[in-house]
Amino acid sequence: MKKSIFPFMLWMFPLWMFSQTVTLDLNRSIEIASDSSLQAFRAKNLYMANYWEYRSFKAGRLPSLSLRTTPLQFRRDFTQRYDSENNIDVYRRQQSLHTYGNLSLSQNFDLTGGTFFIDSELGYMHNFGDNTYSQFSAVPLRIGYSQSLFGFNGFKWEKRIEPLKYEKARQQFLYTMQEISESVISHFFSLAMAQVEFGMAQENVASSDTLYYMGENRYRIASISQSDLLTLKLNAVNAHNTLQNAEIALKRAMFSFVSFLNMDKDTHVVLELPDRPQNVEISPEIALRYAKMNNPDFMGFDQEILEAEREVDRTEKSSSFDASFSVSVGFNQVADNFAGAYKRPLQQDVVSVGLTIPIVDWGVRKGRANMARNNLNVTKISVRQKMLNLEQDVIMTVNDFNVRQNLTSSAEEALELATMAYSVTRERFIIGKTDLNSLILSQERQNRAHQNYILSLRDYWLSYYRLRKLTLYDFPEQEVLTRQFDRMEGIGN
């Protein structure tokens, strides 16, 4: 059963200052923040950016169809020509009209880093002037392939890194949602503490005023001393001052809470404290296994190493001998009319081999390659250290969570005992069977017990959600945290 914090606050607090009053528990607060807070909005947009980046990568692995065209090019100028009769170069006036189009279907081949293509092109040229003529040039079909024989294959590395980056983005979204839950818990229990302290301050005002009134009556019959009466009056004055300070603190906590949830600033929220789930004993080994499976930081470690290895491969390939190869087979024809350009085309064969041989670069390429290898070693050491730190964080969080369960039970029991003790002491003081110091001490113990219980609940739930964040696993329900992400999937479709 959920405990409402001082229900009488609803009519004792000046609600005329607020446009509406709502009652929220912890789960509902987390749901609102996960859906409407600015942090949630940012997390969703970051995920969508990574989602579309991955979609672009997937699209790049599919055949692409492109059209390159020059619809119209007109030239009128003087150009240099060779006069064979006089064996001299002369400038002659030239007017020409050109148009060109190429339709190409290409496919990248990840294994070798090459590209297959099939294309078709058509060109038209018309010369003006004394020798007016027109020509059509057509390539009905051409098939080709090109690649670097020994160079860097970026396609291969993209195929390994991009899916990992997207999977990390998926888990990072869930991780950020758990961070938002942690922030909600901090704001929730800050407001809960402020409401509890405001409620206790109201109760103290009522109690101290009553006791001071009773003290005046007992002083008249010489039942208590003037010193005790003055102490009761001082307690009443201090209680009223404490109430004003508690009201200010409550307004601040309320504003911070509704702002974080992106609710209307004039909303007044009354909180219901959450119960603890049933006791769950979590093994550090099991938690560590789920963390390695789901935590985006572990995936980020793999990505860092892969990107460093890619840079080593890039620099090593660029520092050595390289050769490129290109071959195409097709048909082409030239005619003075469109139909003739496609009649009895001739075979067109093109084979090209290119060589890149570094001769003297004063060690620049070699230095870059050595630098990349050193950076890879540094990355591996850094990743290992961060991995150990993260593993230690998971283990410590599990141990902390297991201890928090017992501490929360003890704080709950202490609150019940302190409340009962104060009630008994107050009744004994009223009938004159205990002194004022015992009453004040009992009241202070009850207030501290209330505060310790709120803090204990806060620490428990912070530890619980921190463990969910590190492992992306719900241990009481025994399932991976994919529900939020499954709802997000509809955004990209």
Summary of the structure (lengths in Angstrom):
residues: 493
radius of gyration: 39.4
end to end distance: 40.5
largest distance: 143.6
contacts: 1482
relative contact order: 0.13
helix: 59%
strand: 24%
